[in-house]
Amino acid sequence: MRLVPIVVVITALGASSGVATASPELALGAAQLELMPRRDLMSEDPAEKDLPYYRTAMFAQVAVGNEAGLDVGVGAAGAVSGLGCDVVNVSAQGRVKPLDERVSGAAGWALCLSQIGLTFAMSGYEEHDVAPSLDGHRSLWRRHYDASYQGVTVGGGEIPRGDERHRDAFLMITLGRTVTTQRDDALTRKTTQLDLDVAVYRYHFAGRTTDLSVDVLGLSGNGLKAGDDDRGGVTSMIEPVRVRLDAGAWFGSARAGWGQTGGQISASSTTEVDGEVVDHWEETVDGAGLPTVSAAVGEVTVGVRTDALTASVAVSRLMYPTFDGDVSLEDRATARFDGAIGETAYTLVPFATRTRSWTRARGALDERSLGASLTVGHPVTELVRVDLLGSFGLTPYASLDGGRVPVPVLGGDVMLTLTARHAR
């Protein structure tokens, strides 16, 4: 099997795609498919000696809610450790709503040959008939969707030096392509999105209690088109420095730079097996017809951990292309609180956003949304637990009834779940 390198041409600085959170259906099961920490094949850290080289998780779940009705789900995940990463990581889940005669599901995979000396990794996922998340940014119709993603990451590094805690990487490049399909009565809409991210240099300190990553000169670009031509939304961003730090008791990340709309982004990929082309695509997204907008952009997250609580707050301003090939600038504030009272665990996530969009058909638009979700769970036995989930807000996806255009509406959901889970 031979992978012909992906060719990318971008005529504006190649921006973050904004906040993307899991749909309600997928989030319900994804929390049950989290795997144990990975044991690195090359690590000599005594703290990792009891960690497994392979991990698995599986679940079966029954849920009832005022919006979802009866929902039954099953899923499984597994991973095998490799050189600085999982050489293979796969997961899948399926969900059935018998009363609505709806079937939804998702499957994801990741292959990583190495992240030591040379990085080469591929990943992808498939989603079928899932709903946009309550706090998702304004980039979809108010309808269920199917999505398919493929991405590749290549670069020089990580290269250990000294005691291997200090590592360097050069020209880390990630390119992804997402195809999303939505249907509304007789109308079907398909969008194609290209995402490019480049870190010219990365320093990584992998200590026993502290993990620090610093990217120097980050470039990113996103393009999304809908319809039969190449007209779409294109955004780009340059960030002099991106920092991520986890010191155990506290953690945080910061990125800042300058973003703008406009330009053109193109990419192509070819996959050959035994000399035969089995997959090929070429895409171009052209931002012509939309105004050129420039703005300071960035994101800051700060959090603390104690024995009883993990709390974090984040603020961001990001540009991204939207559902009809337009562009948006979003200001977002969010927080997350994970804690426990005795054996009862809880998670609270409030958020608020302000979005300004520039469209070809309707000019500039301003919208605000806010909401929160709360999950409270308690173990019934060693393998079975019960959870109560609630979400409410004034957001584009609080309800999927009515028109397809994502204008803020008031809505929410309450769901009770019973889950059996096994992991090793």
Long-range contacts (C-beta under 8 A, 24 or more apart in sequence): 1-271, 1-272, 1-273, 1-274, 2-271, 2-272, 2-273, 2-275, 3-122, 3-152, 3-271, 3-272, 4-269, 4-270, 4-271, 4-272, 5-154, 6-152, 6-175, 6-267, 6-268, 6-269, 7-267, 7-268, 7-269, 8-175, 8-196, 8-265, 8-266, 8-267, 9-265, 9-266, 9-267, 10-196, 10-221, 10-236, 10-263, 10-264, 10-265, 10-266, 11-263, 11-264, 11-265, 12-221, 12-234, 12-236, 12-260, 12-262, 12-263, 12-264, 12-265, 12-287, 13-219, 13-221, 13-236, 13-237, 13-238, 13-260, 14-196, 14-198, 14-219, 14-220, 14-221, 14-236, 14-265, 15-220, 15-221, 15-222, 15-235, 15-236, 15-237, 15-259, 15-297, 15-318, 15-319, 15-320, 16-220, 16-222, 16-237, 16-297, 16-299, 16-318, 16-319, 16-320, 17-193, 17-195, 17-222, 17-320, 17-321, 18-137, 18-139, 18-318, 18-319, 18-320, 18-328, 18-330, 19-135, 19-136, 19-137, 19-316, 19-318, 19-330, 19-332, 19-334, 20-136, 20-137, 21-133, 21-135, 21-136, 22-133, 23-127, 23-130, 23-131, 23-132, 23-133, 24-68, 24-131, 24-133, 24-134, 24-391, 24-413, 25-68, 25-71, 25-73, 25-95, 25-104, 25-130, 25-131, 26-93, 26-106, 26-127, 26-130, 27-133, 28-61, 28-63, 28-71, 28-73, 28-95, 28-389, 28-415, 28-417, 29-59, 29-61, 29-73, 29-75, 29-93, 29-95, 30-93, 32-57, 32-59, 32-61, 32-75, 32-419, 32-421, 33-57, 33-59, 33-75, 33-76, 33-77, 33-91, 33-93, 35-77, 35-78, 35-79, 35-89, 35-423, 36-423, 36-424, 38-79, 38-81, 38-85, 38-86, 39-81, 40-81, 40-83, 40-84, 41-81, 41-82, 41-83, 42-83, 42-84, 42-116, 45-208, 47-208, 52-424, 53-80, 53-81, 54-78, 54-79, 54-80, 54-81, 55-79, 55-423, 55-424, 56-423, 56-424, 57-421, 57-422, 57-423, 57-424, 58-421, 58-422, 58-423, 59-419, 59-420, 59-421, 59-422, 60-419, 60-420, 61-417, 61-418, 61-419, 61-420, 62-417, 62-418, 63-415, 63-416, 63-417, 63-418, 64-415, 64-416, 65-389, 65-413, 65-414, 65-415, 65-416, 66-413, 66-414, 66-415, 67-411, 67-412, 67-413, 67-415, 68-97, 68-413, 68-415, 69-97, 69-99, 69-100, 70-97, 70-98, 70-99, 71-95, 71-96, 71-97, 71-415, 72-96, 72-97, 72-98, 82-112, 82-113, 82-114, 83-113, 83-114, 83-115, 83-116, 84-112, 84-114, 84-115, 84-116, 84-158, 85-112, 85-114, 85-115, 85-121, 86-110, 86-112, 87-111, 87-112, 87-113, 88-112, 102-129, 103-128, 103-129, 104-128, 104-129, 104-130, 104-144, 105-129, 106-130, 115-157, 115-158, 116-158, 116-159, 116-160, 117-157, 117-158, 117-159, 118-155, 118-156, 118-157, 119-153, 119-154, 119-155, 119-156, 119-157, 119-158, 119-169, 119-172, 120-152, 120-153, 120-154, 121-152, 121-153, 121-154, 122-150, 122-151, 122-152, 122-153, 123-149, 123-150, 123-151, 123-152, 123-153, 124-148, 124-149, 124-150, 124-151, 125-149, 131-397, 131-400, 132-396, 132-397, 132-400, 132-406, 133-397, 134-371, 134-373, 134-391, 134-393, 134-395, 134-397, 134-398, 134-412, 135-334, 135-349, 135-351, 135-353, 135-369, 135-371, 135-373, 135-393, 135-395, 136-396, 136-397, 137-320, 137-328, 137-330, 137-332, 137-353, 137-355, 138-322, 138-323, 138-328, 138-330, 138-355, 138-357, 138-367, 138-396, 138-406, 139-224, 139-320, 139-321, 139-322, 139-323, 139-328, 140-180, 140-182, 140-323, 140-397, 140-406, 141-182, 141-184, 141-189, 141-323, 141-404, 141-405, 141-406, 142-396, 142-397, 142-399, 142-400, 142-402, 142-403, 142-404, 142-405, 142-406, 142-409, 143-182, 143-183, 143-184, 143-400, 143-404, 144-182, 144-400, 145-180, 145-181, 145-182, 146-180, 146-181, 146-182, 147-178, 147-179, 147-180, 147-181, 148-178, 148-179, 148-180, 149-176, 149-177, 149-178, 149-179, 150-176, 150-177, 150-269, 151-175, 151-176, 151-177, 151-195, 152-176, 152-269, 155-199, 157-202, 158-202, 158-204, 164-206, 165-205, 165-206, 165-207, 166-203, 166-204, 166-205, 167-203, 167-204, 167-205, 167-206, 168-201, 168-202, 168-203, 168-204, 169-199, 169-201, 169-202, 169-204, 170-200, 170-201, 170-202, 171-198, 171-199, 171-200, 171-201, 172-198, 172-199, 172-202, 172-215, 173-197, 173-198, 174-198, 175-267, 177-267, 177-269, 177-281, 177-283, 182-404, 184-404, 189-226, 189-323, 190-226, 191-224, 191-225, 191-226, 191-323, 191-325, 192-224, 192-225, 192-283, 192-285, 193-222, 193-223, 193-224, 193-321, 194-221, 194-222, 194-223, 194-224, 194-265, 194-267, 194-283, 194-285, 195-220, 195-221, 195-222, 196-220, 196-221, 196-222, 196-265, 196-267, 199-242, 209-247, 209-248, 210-245, 210-246, 210-247, 210-248, 211-244, 211-245, 211-246, 212-243, 212-244, 212-245, 212-246, 213-243, 213-244, 213-245, 214-241, 214-242, 214-243, 214-244, 215-239, 215-241, 215-242, 215-243, 216-240, 216-241, 218-242, 218-255, 218-257, 221-265, 222-265, 222-320, 222-321, 223-264, 223-265, 223-285, 223-287, 223-321, 224-285, 224-321, 224-322, 224-323, 224-325, 225-283, 225-285, 225-286, 225-325, 226-323, 226-324, 226-325, 227-325, 230-284, 230-285, 230-286, 231-286, 231-287, 231-288, 231-289, 231-325, 231-360, 232-285, 232-286, 232-287, 232-321, 232-325, 233-261, 233-285, 233-287, 233-290, 233-320, 233-321, 233-322, 233-325, 233-326, 233-327, 234-261, 234-262, 234-263, 234-264, 234-265, 234-285, 234-286, 234-287, 234-321, 234-327, 235-259, 235-260, 235-261, 235-319, 235-320, 235-321, 235-327, 236-260, 236-261, 236-263, 237-297, 237-319, 239-298, 248-305, 249-304, 249-305, 249-306, 250-302, 250-303, 250-304, 250-305, 251-301, 251-302, 251-303, 251-304, 251-305, 251-312, 252-300, 252-301, 252-302, 252-303, 253-299, 253-300, 253-301, 254-298, 254-299, 254-300, 254-301, 255-298, 255-299, 255-300, 256-296, 256-297, 256-298, 256-299, 257-296, 257-297, 257-298, 258-294, 258-295, 258-296, 258-297, 259-294, 259-295, 259-296, 259-297, 259-318, 259-319, 259-329, 260-292, 260-293, 260-294, 260-295, 260-319, 261-287, 261-290, 261-291, 261-292, 261-293, 261-294, 261-319, 261-327, 261-358, 262-287, 262-290, 262-291, 262-292, 262-293, 263-287, 264-288, 285-321, 285-325, 287-327, 289-360, 290-326, 290-327, 290-358, 290-359, 290-360, 291-358, 293-319, 293-327, 293-329, 293-358, 295-319, 295-329, 297-329, 303-336, 308-339, 308-340, 309-337, 309-338, 309-339, 310-336, 310-337, 310-338, 310-339, 311-335, 311-336, 311-337, 311-338, 311-339, 312-336, 322-357, 323-406, 324-359, 324-360, 324-361, 325-360, 326-357, 326-358, 326-359, 326-360, 327-357, 327-358, 328-355, 328-356, 328-357, 328-358, 329-355, 329-356, 329-357, 330-354, 330-355, 330-356, 331-355, 343-378, 343-379, 344-376, 344-377, 344-378, 345-376, 345-377, 345-378, 346-374, 346-375, 346-376, 346-377, 347-373, 347-374, 347-375, 348-372, 348-373, 348-374, 349-373, 349-374, 351-393, 353-395, 367-396, 367-407, 367-408, 368-394, 368-408, 369-393, 369-394, 369-395, 369-396, 369-408, 370-394, 370-395, 371-395, 371-398, 371-412, 380-418, 383-420, 383-421, 383-422, 384-418, 384-419, 384-420, 384-421, 385-418, 385-419, 385-421, 386-416, 386-417, 386-418, 386-419, 387-416, 387-417, 387-419, 388-414, 388-415, 388-416, 388-417, 389-413, 389-414, 389-415, 389-416, 389-417, 390-414, 390-415
